[in-house]
Amino acid sequence: MNAPAPDSAGHQKTDAPAVPFRAPDSERAVQRTLSTGWWLLAVSLPLGVTLEALHGLKVEAYLASQTRRELWRLAHAHGTLLGILCLVFGALAERHIAPRVRRTAAWQLAWGAILMPLGFFFGGILNSEGDPSVGIVLVPVGAGLLIAALTRAAARASRT
């Protein structure tokens, strides 16, 4: 039997339907962690520039609360560093983290990296002087997820 003739682009025609490639769950989780890292950097770095501008322009709503300034600086710093951590995890996970824990560790890391800076940021909105607002409860939740992810990754790192 003869092979089908190529189309105008030079590709072989086949009668079989095209099946899209579906990456394994752990691979998709690592890709989401990489995406989370890039988004955290894309949001956190401009937040730092914005905070500098608020300070430089002497915006009273920002300068009036020491707690707000501190919490928003923490949001910026944690978002930036956790974004970098997500990128490092994404770059190294496939090679150094055992496949059976990679998906869960990636999920915990991504959510922890999102919740922690959000908690600091929300804690600085509508806060009273000296006390953060209720949004601060996201910080320990995010920290717990980060600790679980990093502990899981360290305990199950493949020995290559």
Residue, then its C-alpha position, 0 to 999 in steps of 0.5 A: m500500500n502506498a503512503p498518502a501524498p504530502d500536503s502543500a506544506g510537505h506534511q503527510k496526511t493521515d486518517a487518524p485523528a490528532v490527539p493532543f499531548r497531555a503532560p503528566d500531572s506532576e509536569r503540569a504542576v511544575q509548569r504552574t509553579l513556574s508560571t506562579g513564579w513569573w507572575l509573582l515577580a511581575v506583580s511584586l517588583p512593580l509593587g516595590v517601585t510603587l511603594e518607593a513612589l508613594h514614599g517619595l511623593k509623600v502620599e499621606a495615606y501611605l505614610a500615616s501608618q507605620t504598620r501599613r508601610e511595614l506590611w506592604r514592604l513585607a508583601h513586596a519582599h516576600g512576593t519577590l523572593l518567593g517568586i524566585l523560589c518558585l522559578v528555582f523549584g520549577a527549574l530543578a524539580e524534574r531532575h531532583i525531586a522524586p516524581r511521587v511527591r513533585r505534584t504535591a510539593a509544587w502545589q503547596l509551594a505555589w499556593g504558599a508563595i501566593l498566600m503569604p505576600l497576599g496576607f501581608f498586603f491585605g493586612g496593611i489595608l484598613n488596618s488600625e495603627g499597630d494592628p494589621s487587618v484580618g487579611i494577615v491570617l493568610v500569612p501563617v496559612g501560606a507559611g505552613l504550605l511553604i514549610a510543608a512543600l520544602t520539607r516534602a521536597a527535601a525529604r524526598a529529593s532523589r539522590t542523583 
